[in-house]
Amino acid sequence: MDIQLLTFIIVGASFALYIGIAIWARAGSTTDFYVAGGGVHPIANGMATAADWMSAASFISMAGLISFMGYDGAVYLLGWTGGYVLLALCLAPYLRKFGKFTVPDFIGDRYYSQTARTVAVICAIFVCFTYVAGQMRGVGVVFSRFLEVDIVTGVVIGMAIVFFYTVLGGMKGITYTQVAQYCVLIFAYLVPAVFISIMVTGHFLPQTGFGATLADGSGVHLLEKLDGLSTELGFNEYTSGTKSMIDVFCITAALMVGTAGLPHVIVRFFTVPKVRDARYSAGWALLFIAILYTTAPSLASFARVNMIETINGTEQTGTDYANAPSWIKNWEKTGLISWDDKNNDGKMFYSGDDRNEMKVDRDIMVLANPEIANLPAWVIALVAAGGIAAALSTSAGLLLVISTSVSHDLLKRNLAPNITDRQELFYARLAAGVAIAIAGYFGINPPGFVAQVVAFAFGLAASSFFPAIIMGIFFKQMNNKGAIAGMLAGIGFTAAYIIYFKFVNPAANVPANWWFGISPEGIGTLGMVLNFVVAYVVYKMTNEAPEEIQQLVEDIRYPKGAGEAQSH
């Protein structure tokens, strides 16, 4: 059975499973739609949170970035992993105790202001659209290769699937769909990693294979081999960094605190019955996330060695294009790999200097890895299903945040407080449909690599939500004027910096032109600092929060017991 037929079967079966779950878990009320009725088991919620968290950026693009960037790519690994720990320890239990199941709802009530709520809604929509663009791009990359359709068609197919189970099932449908998607994506990620680890190093566990010697009997360690290949071909050493320390710090910090401000992850802690269950599900999610994140560096290294040796040959003299392996020809059809025979010798050559003849998109590395290593066709098809599951699971969570921000926070809690439960549910579904259409456009016309686009979303979340949430929990005197001014200053500065260097003047996007040497991926850290400073200055110039609000914050900090999730 060929790869395409197997892919149709495996991906089709996974889609049937997701749609079946959505029908079974159809939302019948706004509580079902927003927080799955508040009755999800902590282990199931941990798996759903992990799937929500591990997007196309984690599954498809992170290992690809590490594979190409080496040491520099570790900022994504460190930032995203550390960010989840920060979220689980510092924010989730307190927000769950507060009982507001959207970030704008928390900010609106904590800062006793409809203006604050509206600003938070705008920030949430901006952040989520930036993030979901990367997911839709991931869907397009997967479909373009394995179903042999163009990226536009792939994005449209993904939009249709997400629309079905998001609009029909809401958070209830998404939660149980994401449990299934986690099982699919983690199995799809681990199987090829184990296969290739055994082939390259003889180690069953990829994590130990990462630091082991090669299985060819040479006694050379995997990373030592990579360093030698990289320098020989004109690249920087794989294990040494090229980014400045300030940029590494800022990108890592932006990813960490951006995680803690991401509204689609925070809302997951309201789907369990008790505050204690929120803590348990956070722990389970961290375990489930760690399985993939500890595998990514080894998978990236295996992919790098195999790709170089496949293209250049083991003697690094180049491989005849006429005899190129099938994976190169297959991916060429997608436009994500191309060959330019500069010296007209008919041989492909990949390097980091003027000799380079190959253009390889970073986002294909995980998906192409099983083909490069000549793994069985069913493994290749399984990876395709895993990549789609990762992209769709996060897309659904983000789109739900957008729809609830519009229907619950903007309409029910602000512009149209008298609408019925049925009307609110209708507007939530309508907003989700519109959001999917807009997200599809950005998926077809993305502003960068999947992980790069997602990094921008984290920077925007870091500069807008994180300070407002942290001060809302740990600084009871902070008032609404300070919070609003801080959010507007933070996200305004960060968005302007990213837009300038990525869209207005991309030619200037070099370290010499960056403020303090901080790249657009890391500027969210500076935006966060600006948010804190502006908020504090405005707070000092105005009256502190009312006494009843300060008492409310005191109750969050020192809970007297666990209660049911509130719905509004």
C-alpha positions as CSV (number, residue, x, y, z in Angstrom):
1,M,0.0,0.0,0.0
2,D,1.5,3.4,-1.0
3,I,2.1,6.4,1.2
4,Q,-0.8,8.4,-0.2
5,L,-3.4,5.7,0.3
6,L,-2.2,4.9,3.8
7,T,-2.3,8.7,4.6
8,F,-5.9,8.9,3.4
9,I,-6.9,5.9,5.5
10,I,-5.1,7.0,8.7
11,V,-5.9,10.7,8.5
12,G,-9.5,9.9,7.4
13,A,-9.9,7.6,10.4
14,S,-8.7,10.3,12.7
15,F,-11.0,12.9,11.2
16,A,-14.0,10.5,11.6
17,L,-13.0,10.0,15.3
18,Y,-12.8,13.8,15.9
19,I,-16.2,14.4,14.2
20,G,-17.8,11.5,16.1
21,I,-16.6,12.9,19.4
22,A,-17.9,16.4,18.5
23,I,-21.4,14.9,17.7
24,W,-21.3,12.9,21.0
25,A,-20.2,15.9,23.0
26,R,-22.5,18.4,21.4
27,A,-22.8,21.6,23.6
28,G,-26.3,22.2,24.8
29,S,-25.7,25.3,26.9
30,T,-23.2,28.2,27.2
31,T,-21.6,26.4,30.2
32,D,-21.0,23.4,27.9
33,F,-19.7,25.6,25.2
34,Y,-17.4,27.7,27.3
35,V,-16.1,25.3,30.0
36,A,-17.4,21.8,29.1
37,G,-19.8,21.9,32.0
38,G,-16.9,22.1,34.5
39,G,-16.9,18.3,34.9
40,V,-13.8,17.0,33.0
41,H,-11.5,14.5,34.9
42,P,-8.1,16.0,35.7
43,I,-6.2,13.3,33.7
44,A,-8.4,13.9,30.6
45,N,-8.0,17.6,31.1
46,G,-4.3,17.2,31.3
47,M,-4.2,15.4,28.0
48,A,-6.5,18.0,26.4
49,T,-4.3,20.8,27.8
50,A,-1.2,19.2,26.4
51,A,-2.8,18.9,23.0
52,D,-4.0,22.5,23.2
53,W,-0.5,23.6,24.2
54,M,1.5,21.4,21.7
55,S,0.5,23.1,18.5
56,A,1.9,22.8,15.0
57,A,4.8,24.9,16.3
58,S,5.7,22.2,18.8
59,F,5.0,19.2,16.6
60,I,6.1,20.4,13.1
61,S,8.3,23.5,13.5
62,M,10.2,23.3,16.8
63,A,12.4,20.4,15.9
64,G,12.8,21.9,12.5
65,L,14.1,25.1,14.0
66,I,16.5,23.3,16.4
67,S,17.7,21.1,13.4
68,F,18.6,24.2,11.4
69,M,19.6,26.6,14.2
70,G,21.2,24.1,16.6
71,Y,22.0,25.7,20.0
72,D,20.1,28.9,19.1
73,G,16.9,26.9,18.5
74,A,16.9,25.8,22.2
75,V,15.3,29.2,23.1
76,Y,12.0,27.8,21.9
77,L,12.3,24.6,23.9
78,L,13.3,26.4,27.1
79,G,10.8,29.2,26.7
80,W,7.7,27.1,26.0
81,T,8.6,24.5,28.7
82,G,9.4,27.0,31.4
83,G,6.3,29.0,30.5
84,Y,4.0,26.2,31.2
85,V,5.5,25.7,34.6
86,L,5.1,29.4,35.3
87,L,1.4,29.2,34.3
88,A,0.7,26.1,36.3
89,L,2.3,27.4,39.5
90,C,1.7,31.1,39.5
91,L,-1.6,31.7,37.7
92,A,-3.8,28.7,37.1
93,P,-5.0,28.0,40.7
94,Y,-5.7,31.7,41.4
95,L,-7.6,32.3,38.2
96,R,-9.6,29.1,38.8
97,K,-10.5,30.3,42.2
98,F,-11.6,33.7,40.8
99,G,-14.1,31.7,38.7
100,K,-13.9,33.7,35.5
101,F,-13.4,31.4,32.5
102,T,-12.0,34.0,30.1
103,V,-9.1,36.4,30.5
104,P,-11.1,39.4,29.5
105,D,-13.8,38.4,32.1
106,F,-11.1,38.3,34.8
107,I,-9.6,41.6,33.8
108,G,-13.0,43.3,33.4
109,D,-14.1,42.2,36.9
110,R,-10.8,42.5,38.7
111,Y,-10.2,46.0,37.3
112,Y,-13.9,46.9,37.7
113,S,-14.1,48.4,34.2
114,Q,-15.9,47.7,31.0
115,T,-13.1,49.6,29.2
116,A,-10.6,47.2,30.6
117,R,-12.7,44.3,29.5
118,T,-13.0,45.7,26.0
119,V,-9.2,46.3,25.8
120,A,-8.6,42.7,26.9
121,V,-11.0,41.4,24.3
122,I,-9.1,43.3,21.6
123,C,-5.8,42.0,22.9
124,A,-7.2,38.4,23.0
125,I,-8.4,38.5,19.5
126,F,-5.2,40.0,18.2
127,V,-3.0,37.4,20.0
128,C,-5.2,34.5,19.0
129,F,-5.4,35.5,15.3
130,T,-1.6,35.8,15.2
131,Y,-1.2,32.4,16.9
132,V,-3.8,30.6,14.8
133,A,-2.2,31.8,11.5
134,G,0.8,29.5,12.4
135,Q,-1.5,26.6,13.0
136,M,-3.3,26.9,9.7
137,R,0.0,27.2,7.9
138,G,1.0,23.9,9.6
139,V,-2.2,22.3,8.3
140,G,-1.4,23.5,4.8
141,V,2.1,22.1,4.9
142,V,0.9,18.7,6.0
143,F,-1.9,18.4,3.4
144,S,0.2,19.8,0.6
145,R,2.7,16.9,0.8
146,F,0.7,13.9,2.0
147,L,-2.6,14.4,0.3
148,E,-0.9,16.0,-2.8
149,V,-3.0,19.1,-2.8
150,D,-1.8,22.7,-2.8
151,I,-1.4,24.6,0.5
152,V,-4.5,26.6,-0.2
153,T,-6.7,23.5,-0.5
154,G,-5.0,22.0,2.5
155,V,-5.9,25.1,4.6
156,V,-9.5,25.0,3.4
157,I,-9.9,21.3,4.4
158,G,-8.4,22.1,7.8
159,M,-10.8,25.0,8.2
160,A,-13.8,22.8,7.4
161,I,-12.8,20.2,10.0
162,V,-12.1,22.8,12.8
163,F,-15.3,24.6,12.0
164,F,-17.4,21.5,12.4
165,Y,-16.2,20.4,15.9
166,T,-15.6,23.9,17.3
167,V,-18.9,25.3,16.3
168,L,-20.9,22.2,17.1
169,G,-19.2,21.0,20.3
170,G,-17.7,24.1,21.8
171,M,-15.3,23.5,24.7
172,K,-17.1,20.2,25.5
173,G,-16.5,18.8,22.1
174,I,-13.0,20.3,21.8
175,T,-11.9,18.8,25.2
176,Y,-12.7,15.2,24.3
177,T,-11.5,15.7,20.8
178,Q,-8.2,17.0,22.1
179,V,-7.8,13.9,24.3
180,A,-7.9,11.8,21.1
181,Q,-5.7,14.3,19.3
182,Y,-3.0,14.1,22.1
183,C,-3.0,10.3,21.7
184,V,-2.6,10.5,18.0
185,L,0.1,13.3,18.0
186,I,2.3,11.8,20.8
187,F,2.2,8.3,19.2
188,A,3.0,9.9,15.8
189,Y,6.0,11.8,17.3
190,L,7.5,9.0,19.3
191,V,7.3,6.1,16.8
192,P,9.7,7.6,14.2
193,A,11.9,9.0,16.9
194,V,12.4,5.6,18.4
195,F,12.9,4.0,15.0
196,I,15.6,6.6,13.9
197,S,17.3,6.5,17.3
198,I,17.8,2.8,17.0
199,M,19.1,3.2,13.4
200,V,21.5,6.1,14.2
201,T,22.7,5.3,17.7
202,G,21.4,1.9,18.6
203,H,19.5,3.4,21.6
204,F,15.8,2.7,22.0
205,L,15.2,6.0,23.9
206,P,15.7,9.1,21.7
207,Q,16.6,11.0,24.8
208,T,19.6,8.8,25.5
209,G,20.5,8.5,21.8
210,F,20.9,12.3,21.7
211,G,24.1,12.0,23.8
212,A,25.3,8.6,22.5
213,T,27.9,7.5,20.0
214,L,26.8,6.6,16.4
215,A,25.9,3.0,15.6
216,D,28.4,2.8,12.8
217,G,31.2,1.7,15.1
218,S,33.2,4.9,14.6
219,G,33.0,5.8,18.3
220,V,32.0,9.4,17.3
221,H,29.2,11.0,19.3
222,L,26.1,12.2,17.5
223,L,26.7,15.9,18.5
224,E,30.4,15.6,17.7
225,K,29.5,14.4,14.2
226,L,27.0,17.3,13.8
227,D,29.6,19.9,14.8
228,G,32.1,18.4,12.3
229,L,29.5,18.3,9.5
230,S,28.3,21.9,10.2
231,T,31.8,23.5,10.2
232,E,32.9,21.5,7.2
233,L,29.9,22.7,5.2
234,G,30.1,26.3,6.2
235,F,27.6,26.4,9.0
236,N,28.2,27.5,12.6
237,E,28.9,24.7,15.1
238,Y,25.7,22.9,15.9
239,T,26.3,23.1,19.7
240,S,27.4,26.8,19.7
241,G,25.2,29.8,19.6
242,T,25.3,32.9,17.3
243,K,22.6,35.0,19.0
244,S,23.6,37.6,21.6
245,M,22.9,36.7,25.2
246,I,20.4,39.6,25.6
247,D,18.4,38.3,22.6
248,V,18.5,34.7,23.9
249,F,17.3,35.9,27.3
250,C,14.5,38.1,25.8
251,I,13.2,35.5,23.4
252,T,13.1,32.9,26.2
253,A,11.5,35.3,28.6
254,A,8.9,36.4,26.0
255,L,8.0,32.8,25.3
256,M,7.7,32.0,29.0
257,V,5.6,34.9,30.1
258,G,3.7,34.8,26.9
259,T,2.7,31.2,27.8
260,A,1.3,32.4,31.1
261,G,-0.8,35.0,29.3
262,L,-2.2,32.8,26.6
263,P,-6.0,32.8,27.0
264,H,-6.7,29.5,25.3
265,V,-4.5,27.6,27.8
266,I,-5.8,29.4,30.9
267,V,-9.5,28.6,30.1
268,R,-8.7,24.9,30.3
269,F,-8.4,25.1,34.1
270,F,-12.1,26.0,34.3
271,T,-13.2,22.7,32.8
272,V,-12.5,20.6,36.0
273,P,-14.8,20.5,39.0
274,K,-12.5,21.9,41.7
275,V,-9.5,24.1,42.3
276,R,-7.6,21.1,43.5
277,D,-8.4,19.3,40.2
278,A,-7.0,22.3,38.3
279,R,-3.6,21.8,40.1
280,Y,-3.7,18.1,39.3
281,S,-4.5,18.6,35.7
282,A,-1.7,21.1,35.4
283,G,0.7,18.5,36.7
284,W,-0.6,15.8,34.3
285,A,-0.4,18.2,31.4
286,L,3.3,19.0,32.3
287,L,4.1,15.3,32.2
288,F,2.3,14.8,28.9
289,I,4.1,17.8,27.4
290,A,7.5,16.7,28.6
291,I,7.3,13.5,26.7
292,L,7.4,15.4,23.4
293,Y,9.6,18.2,24.5
294,T,12.4,16.0,25.7
295,T,12.3,14.1,22.4
296,A,12.5,17.1,20.1
297,P,16.3,17.9,20.4
298,S,17.2,14.3,19.6
299,L,14.8,14.1,16.7
300,A,16.2,17.4,15.4
301,S,19.7,16.1,15.5
302,F,18.8,12.8,13.8
303,A,17.0,14.7,11.0
304,R,20.0,17.0,10.5
305,V,22.5,14.2,10.0
306,N,20.2,12.2,7.8
307,M,19.3,15.2,5.6
308,I,22.9,16.3,5.0
309,E,24.1,12.8,4.2
310,T,21.1,12.1,2.0
311,I,21.7,15.3,-0.1
312,N,25.5,15.4,-0.1
313,G,26.3,11.8,0.2
314,T,28.4,10.3,3.0
315,E,31.6,11.7,1.3
316,Q,30.0,15.2,1.1
317,T,30.6,15.5,-2.6
318,G,27.0,15.8,-3.6
319,T,24.4,13.3,-4.9
320,D,23.3,13.0,-8.5
321,Y,19.9,14.8,-8.9
322,A,18.8,12.1,-11.3
323,N,19.3,9.5,-8.5
324,A,17.9,11.8,-5.8
325,P,15.9,9.9,-3.1
326,S,12.1,10.0,-3.5
327,W,11.5,12.3,-0.5
328,I,13.3,15.2,-2.3
329,K,11.2,14.7,-5.4
330,N,8.0,14.4,-3.3
331,W,8.6,17.6,-1.3
332,E,9.7,19.5,-4.5
333,K,6.1,19.3,-5.7
334,T,5.0,21.3,-2.7
335,G,7.5,24.1,-3.4
336,L,9.1,23.7,0.1
337,I,12.3,22.2,-1.3
338,S,14.1,23.5,-4.4
339,W,17.4,22.8,-6.2
340,D,19.5,25.3,-8.2
341,D,22.4,23.6,-10.0
342,K,24.9,26.5,-9.7
343,N,27.9,24.6,-11.2
344,N,25.9,22.5,-13.7
345,D,27.4,19.3,-12.5
346,G,24.0,17.6,-12.0
347,K,24.7,17.0,-8.3
348,M,22.9,18.4,-5.3
349,F,24.9,20.1,-2.6
350,Y,23.7,21.5,0.7
351,S,25.9,23.9,2.7
352,G,25.9,27.2,4.6
353,D,28.0,29.2,2.2
354,D,28.1,30.1,-1.5
355,R,28.3,26.4,-2.5
356,N,24.7,25.8,-1.4
357,E,22.3,24.7,-4.1
358,M,19.4,23.5,-1.9
359,K,16.6,25.5,-0.4
360,V,14.9,23.5,2.4
361,D,11.9,24.9,4.4
362,R,12.4,24.4,8.1
363,D,8.8,23.4,8.6
364,I,9.2,20.1,6.7
365,M,11.9,18.5,8.9
366,V,9.7,16.5,11.2
367,L,7.3,15.5,8.5
368,A,10.0,14.5,6.0
369,N,12.2,12.8,8.7
370,P,10.6,9.3,8.3
371,E,10.9,9.5,4.5
372,I,14.6,10.6,4.8
373,A,15.3,7.6,7.1
374,N,13.4,5.2,4.8
375,L,10.9,4.2,7.5
376,P,7.8,2.2,6.6
377,A,5.0,3.9,4.8
378,W,2.6,3.5,7.7
379,V,5.0,5.5,9.9
380,I,5.1,8.4,7.4
381,A,1.3,8.4,7.2
382,L,1.1,8.4,11.0
383,V,3.3,11.4,11.2
384,A,1.0,13.2,8.8
385,A,-2.0,12.4,11.1
386,G,0.0,13.6,14.1
387,G,0.9,16.9,12.5
388,I,-2.7,17.6,11.5
389,A,-3.9,16.7,15.0
390,A,-1.4,19.1,16.6
391,A,-2.4,22.0,14.3
392,L,-6.2,21.3,14.6
393,S,-6.2,20.9,18.4
394,T,-4.6,24.3,19.1
395,S,-6.6,26.0,16.3
396,A,-9.8,24.8,18.0
397,G,-8.8,26.2,21.4
398,L,-7.8,29.5,19.9
399,L,-10.9,29.9,17.8
400,L,-13.0,29.1,20.9
401,V,-11.3,32.0,22.8
402,I,-12.1,34.4,19.9
403,S,-15.7,33.3,19.8
404,T,-16.2,33.5,23.6
405,S,-14.4,36.9,23.7
406,V,-16.9,38.3,21.3
407,S,-20.1,36.6,22.5
408,H,-19.5,36.5,26.3
409,D,-17.1,39.3,27.1
410,L,-18.0,41.9,24.4
411,L,-21.8,41.2,24.0
412,K,-23.2,39.5,27.1
413,R,-21.0,41.3,29.6
414,N,-20.8,44.6,27.8
415,L,-22.8,45.7,24.8
416,A,-25.9,43.5,25.0
417,P,-26.3,42.2,28.6
418,N,-30.0,41.2,28.0
419,I,-29.4,38.6,25.4
420,T,-30.6,35.0,26.2
421,D,-28.5,32.0,26.7
422,R,-29.6,30.7,23.3
423,Q,-28.7,34.0,21.6
424,E,-25.3,34.1,23.3
425,L,-24.6,30.5,22.1
426,F,-25.7,31.6,18.5
427,Y,-23.3,34.6,18.5
428,A,-20.5,32.4,19.9
429,R,-20.9,30.0,17.0
430,L,-21.2,32.8,14.5
431,A,-18.0,34.5,15.8
432,A,-16.2,31.1,15.6
433,G,-17.2,30.8,11.9
434,V,-16.0,34.3,11.0
435,A,-12.8,33.7,13.0
436,I,-12.1,30.5,11.1
437,A,-12.5,32.3,7.7
438,I,-10.0,35.0,8.8
439,A,-7.6,32.5,10.3
440,G,-7.7,30.6,7.0
441,Y,-6.6,33.7,5.1
442,F,-3.6,34.1,7.4
443,G,-2.8,30.4,7.0
444,I,-2.7,30.8,3.2
445,N,-0.6,34.1,3.5
446,P,1.5,33.5,6.6
447,P,4.1,36.1,7.8
448,G,6.8,33.6,8.5
449,F,7.7,30.1,9.6
450,V,5.1,28.3,11.9
451,A,7.2,28.6,15.1
452,Q,8.3,32.2,14.2
453,V,4.6,33.3,13.7
454,V,3.7,31.6,17.0
455,A,6.6,33.4,18.7
456,F,5.1,36.7,17.7
457,A,1.8,35.7,19.4
458,F,3.6,34.8,22.6
459,G,5.4,38.2,22.5
460,L,2.0,40.0,22.1
461,A,0.5,37.9,25.0
462,A,3.6,38.7,27.2
463,S,3.3,42.4,26.6
464,S,-0.4,42.7,27.2
465,F,-2.0,40.0,29.4
466,F,0.8,38.8,31.6
467,P,1.4,42.0,33.6
468,A,-2.3,42.7,33.9
469,I,-2.9,39.1,35.3
470,I,0.1,39.1,37.6
471,M,-0.7,42.5,39.1
472,G,-4.4,41.5,39.3
473,I,-3.4,38.6,41.5
474,F,-0.4,39.8,43.5
475,F,-0.8,43.6,43.6
476,K,-4.2,44.3,45.1
477,Q,-3.9,48.1,45.0
478,M,-3.4,48.2,41.2
479,N,-6.3,50.1,39.7
480,N,-8.1,50.0,36.3
481,K,-6.5,53.1,34.8
482,G,-3.0,51.7,35.4
483,A,-3.9,48.2,34.0
484,I,-5.6,49.7,30.9
485,A,-2.7,52.1,30.2
486,G,-0.2,49.3,30.7
487,M,-1.9,46.9,28.3
488,L,-2.3,49.5,25.6
489,A,1.3,50.6,25.9
490,G,2.7,47.0,26.0
491,I,0.8,45.5,23.0
492,G,1.0,48.8,21.0
493,F,4.8,48.9,21.3
494,T,5.3,45.2,20.7
495,A,3.0,45.1,17.7
496,A,4.6,48.2,16.1
497,Y,8.1,46.7,16.5
498,I,7.1,43.4,14.9
499,I,5.1,45.0,12.1
500,Y,7.9,47.4,11.2
501,F,10.7,44.8,11.0
502,K,8.5,42.0,9.4
503,F,6.3,43.9,7.1
504,V,7.1,47.6,6.7
505,N,10.9,47.3,6.4
506,P,12.0,43.6,6.4
507,A,15.4,44.6,4.9
508,A,16.2,46.3,8.2
509,N,15.6,43.2,10.2
510,V,19.2,42.7,11.2
511,P,20.9,42.8,14.7
512,A,22.5,46.2,14.0
513,N,19.1,47.8,13.7
514,W,17.4,46.1,16.6
515,W,16.8,48.1,19.9
516,F,19.3,46.9,22.4
517,G,20.0,43.9,20.1
518,I,16.6,42.4,20.7
519,S,14.9,40.6,17.7
520,P,11.2,40.9,16.9
521,E,10.8,37.4,18.4
522,G,12.0,38.6,21.8
523,I,10.7,42.2,21.9
524,G,7.6,41.0,23.9
525,T,9.9,41.0,26.9
526,L,10.6,44.7,26.5
527,G,6.9,45.3,25.9
528,M,6.1,43.5,29.1
529,V,8.5,45.7,31.1
530,L,7.0,48.8,29.4
531,N,3.5,47.5,30.5
532,F,4.6,47.1,34.1
533,V,6.3,50.6,34.2
534,V,3.4,52.4,32.5
535,A,0.8,50.7,34.7
536,Y,2.7,51.5,37.9
537,V,3.3,55.2,36.9
538,V,-0.4,55.7,36.1
539,Y,-1.4,53.9,39.3
540,K,0.8,56.2,41.4
541,M,-0.8,59.2,39.7
542,T,-4.4,58.0,40.4
543,N,-6.4,56.4,43.2
544,E,-5.8,52.8,44.2
545,A,-8.4,50.1,43.7
546,P,-11.5,50.2,45.8
547,E,-11.5,48.4,49.1
548,E,-14.0,45.7,47.9
549,I,-11.7,44.9,45.0
550,Q,-8.7,44.6,47.3
551,Q,-10.7,42.2,49.5
552,L,-11.6,40.2,46.4
553,V,-8.0,39.8,45.5
554,E,-7.2,38.9,49.1
555,D,-9.7,36.1,48.8
556,I,-8.1,34.8,45.6
557,R,-4.7,34.7,47.2
558,Y,-5.9,32.9,50.3
559,P,-8.7,30.6,49.3
560,K,-11.0,29.2,51.9
561,G,-12.0,26.1,49.8
562,A,-12.6,24.9,46.4
563,G,-15.9,25.7,44.7
564,E,-17.8,24.9,41.5
565,A,-16.8,26.7,38.3
566,Q,-18.9,29.8,37.9
567,S,-20.8,30.4,34.7
568,H,-22.4,33.6,33.7
